[in-house]
């Protein structure tokens, strides 16, 4: 009796055109030095090219994971989402545009709010994302930012905002412009919650790539006497109509 026997069915040969190593979604080309980088190494390096230091874009949730201790945070105000109060239609209905943005970005809104700790200190944070209708500020975005600031006052925590926006959301008309005043009033209250003699410095605004609007750069400064702390990633130009600027750092 033979120890081994042949299988009745032979292994099918692979066609020559399919004899290739598939590298789709495995390597990423750096826009700075044009080097092909292994995606896993890029993620380990927090989306920074090891060769030239070029900074790739980060999504809102990924940004928050990098901010909070051990990457853990509690997402806040997820029920606050955009609606179509004006029943606005341009090339397509605004309601349809919102649904497409949610499907393509995987986000419920143009900003993700969260609570966690940074160095064991309580922090509430919001990260905007350009993939959701250009990170534009509508009523929902304004409400979520305002709630973050109010929550910081209640919980005596710091506020961190990662800004990456294309400006006010035109599909909501004046309602979107009103958010600037609402947020500014909340920030003014936060600034002086500790008293006028020693106002607390606990609002941090970080400019993300890309930051391409005058509105998103200016709204945190409205109605305040004391400057906020700003930071910007390298290779992150900030733009506004008629002029190109760069954030500090």
Helices and strands as residue ranges (DSSP letters): G 16-18, E 27-29, E 36-38, H 39-44, H 60-67, G 69-71, E 74-76, H 94-105, E 111-118, E 121-128, G 133-135, H 139-155, E 158-163, G 170-172, H 174-191, E 203-207, H 214-218, G 219-221, E 229-232, E 237-240, E 243-246
